[in-house]
Amino acid sequence: MGWVFLLAAGLVEIAMAAALKQSEDWSKLVPSAIGVLTALLSIYLLAKALRYLPLGPAYAIWTGIGSVGVVLMGVLFFGEALSPARLACIALVIGGTVGLRLVNG
């Protein structure tokens, strides 16, 4: 069950970043409020995941899901460039995340 909470927390973290991007430096109320609420929900789900999973790997995986997801969202929805170097960095994050999962069972 911890992995389900952790995956959900990471996905909500991606939604938070999207909302904050749309908030335009906190000048738009609705996206700003959504950003705060999704941040709180993401932390809540992470806390639920930590009932079942070790802290270090869970936190690293949570940030990895958020990092890779936000980079991909930037490319797909905000026109950011996807260079070979960025792809290599994404692969490193995914490799480290998978490695932590495998090492900690």
matplotlib code that plots the C-alpha trace (Angstrom):
import matplotlib.pyplot as plt

x = [0.0, 2.9, 3.9, 0.4, 0.5, 4.0, 3.1, 0.0, 2.1, 4.6, 1.8, 0.2, 3.6, 3.6, 0.1, 1.4, 4.2, 1.7, -0.5, 2.4, 3.5, -0.1, -0.2, 2.1, 4.1, 1.1, -0.8, -3.7, -5.7, -7.2, -3.9, -2.1, -4.7, -4.6, -0.8, -1.0, -3.7, -1.8, 1.4, -0.4, -2.0, 1.3, 3.0, 0.0, 0.3, 4.0, 3.4, 0.9, 3.5, 6.1, 4.0, 5.0, 8.3, 11.7, 12.3, 15.4, 14.3, 10.7, 11.7, 14.2, 11.6, 8.9, 11.3, 12.3, 8.7, 8.1, 11.4, 11.0, 7.3, 7.8, 10.5, 8.3, 5.3, 7.5, 8.4, 4.9, 2.9, 5.1, 7.4, 10.6, 13.5, 14.3, 18.0, 20.1, 21.7, 18.3, 17.3, 20.5, 19.7, 16.2, 17.6, 19.9, 17.1, 14.9, 17.9, 18.6, 14.9, 14.6, 17.8, 16.6, 13.4, 15.2, 17.8, 15.1, 12.6]
y = [0.0, 2.3, 2.3, 3.4, 6.3, 7.2, 7.1, 9.2, 11.7, 12.0, 12.6, 15.2, 16.9, 17.2, 18.8, 21.2, 22.4, 22.9, 25.0, 27.1, 27.7, 28.9, 31.1, 33.6, 34.4, 34.1, 36.7, 34.4, 33.3, 30.0, 28.4, 29.7, 28.0, 24.8, 24.9, 25.2, 22.5, 20.0, 20.7, 19.8, 16.7, 15.5, 15.9, 14.1, 11.2, 11.0, 10.8, 8.0, 6.2, 6.6, 4.4, 1.5, 2.5, 3.5, 7.3, 7.7, 5.7, 6.9, 10.5, 10.0, 8.2, 10.9, 13.6, 11.5, 11.1, 14.8, 15.8, 13.6, 14.3, 18.0, 17.9, 15.9, 18.2, 21.2, 19.6, 18.4, 21.4, 24.4, 24.0, 23.4, 21.8, 18.1, 17.7, 14.6, 15.9, 16.3, 12.8, 11.4, 13.2, 11.9, 8.4, 8.9, 9.9, 7.0, 4.6, 5.8, 5.6, 2.1, 1.2, 2.4, 0.4, -2.8, -2.4, -1.8, -4.4]
z = [0.0, 0.7, -3.0, -4.0, -1.6, -2.8, -6.5, -5.8, -3.8, -6.7, -9.3, -7.1, -6.8, -10.6, -10.5, -7.8, -10.1, -13.0, -10.8, -9.6, -13.2, -14.0, -10.9, -12.5, -9.4, -7.1, -9.0, -10.0, -7.0, -8.3, -9.6, -6.5, -4.2, -6.2, -5.9, -2.1, -1.7, -4.0, -2.1, 1.2, -0.4, -1.8, 1.7, 3.3, 0.8, 1.4, 5.1, 4.5, 2.4, 5.1, 7.4, 5.2, 3.5, 4.7, 4.8, 2.6, -0.4, -0.2, -0.2, -3.0, -5.1, -4.4, -5.5, -8.5, -9.7, -9.3, -11.0, -14.0, -14.3, -14.1, -16.8, -19.1, -18.4, -19.3, -22.6, -23.5, -22.3, -22.0, -25.0, -23.1, -25.1, -24.7, -25.5, -25.3, -22.1, -20.5, -21.6, -20.1, -16.8, -16.8, -17.3, -14.4, -12.1, -13.2, -12.8, -9.3, -8.4, -9.7, -8.0, -4.6, -5.1, -5.9, -3.1, -0.5, -1.8]

ax = plt.figure().add_subplot(projection="3d")
ax.plot(x, y, z, "-o")
ax.set_aspect("equal")
plt.show()
